[in-house]
């Protein structure tokens, strides 16, 4: 039986959570980024663990009831639902594009050029990714 790749991410959540707790106890008087890092790791680990638990519960629910599994499979492959997800993804792409542009402008006004460079780089990667994925999907479809 092949293991689901998502289960490895679930274990990564436990690892991040544990590393965050260990860092918080080993370096209680840390400064700058080391002061926030343990809490960021604990938060990310908790989020990943929560998503993993929900996925496990969903899978068990589907495995117990074949009718639910059949309905779930139909909902996943339904053309209408696929089209809705495509439109939602496209709208989210534009929303993220505008948010990145606004953040870049805010950081320029605040004269925070390092943050502007980071957001500008993310903005550039975000725009280029559209063209790359359009080219990839044009070849596949």
N, C-alpha and C positions, 0 to 999 in steps of 0.2 A: 504494500500500500504506500503510495506516494504522499509525503507530508505536504500539507498546505503551506505555501510560503508565508501566509499571514501569521501563522503560529510563531514563526521566528521573530516577527516584529513584536508579538505579544511578550516574548521572553526578553526582548530588548527593553521593553517598558519596565519590567521588573529590574533589569540591570541598571537602567538610568535612575530609577527610584532609589535603589540601594546605594549607588555611587553618590547620589545627592545627599542621602542621609549620612553616609560615612564622611563626606567632605564637611558637612555642617558640624559634625561632632569633632573632627580632627582639627579644623581651623575655625574656631568660634570667633576669633578676633581678626579675621582677614579684612583686607581693605580692597577698595575698588571692585573689579570684576569678580574676584574670588569671594567677595561678600555675597554677591547675588547669584553666582553660579550654582551653589547647592540647591537653592530654591527653584531656579529655572529647571534644573535636572529633575527634581522631585515633581514639579508641575508637569513637565513633559512626560515623565514616566507614568504619572497618575492618569494622564489623558490617554496614553497608549494602552494602559491596562484596562481602563474603562471601555474603550472601543473593542478591545479583545474580548472582554466579558460579554458585551452585547452581541458580538458575532458568534460566540460559543452558544449563547442562549438561543439565538435565532436559528443556528444550525441544528441544535437539539430539537427545537420545536418543529422544524421542517422535517427532520428525520423521523419523528414520531408519527406524523400525519402525512401520508402519501398525497392526499387531496390538496393539502396546503403546499406541498412541494410542487405539485403540478401547476397550481395557480401561480406560485412564485415564478416558476420557469416561464409560463406564458406571459406574465407581466414583464419579465426581463426581456423577452424576445418580441414583444408587441411593437409594431412599427410606430404606433402613435406615441408610446412611452419613449422609444428611442429618439424620435424627433423632438419630444419635449426636453429630454436631457441634452440634446444637441443645442437647442435654442437657449436653454438655461446656461449651458457652458459658454456659449457665445456672448450672452449678456453679462455673465460674470467676468469674462475676459475684458470687455469694454469697461466695466465698472472698475476693475483693478487698474486698467490703463489710466483712467481719469484720476483715480486716487493717487497713483504714483506721480502723475504730472503735478497734481496739487501739492503733494508732499515735497517734491523737488522745488517748486516755487516758494513754499514756506521756508525751506532750509536756505535758499538763496537770500530771501529777505532777512532772515535771522543771522545771515553771514556765518552759517555753520557749513563750511565747504566740505568737510569730511563726510558729513551726513548727506549732503547734496550729491557728492560723488558716489556714495553707496546707493542712494535711491536712483540716481541717474543711470548707474550700471544695471540695476534691477529693471529700470524702465526700458533700457536698450535691449536687454536679454528678453524681456517680455514681448517687445515688438518683433524682434527677430524670430522668436519661437513660433509666432503665427505663420510666418513665411516658410519656415522649415517644416512645420507640421502640415501645412497645405500641400507642399511639394511631396511629402511622404505619403499622405493619404490620396493624392491624385494618382500616384503610382499603384497603390493598393486597390483602389476602387475602379 
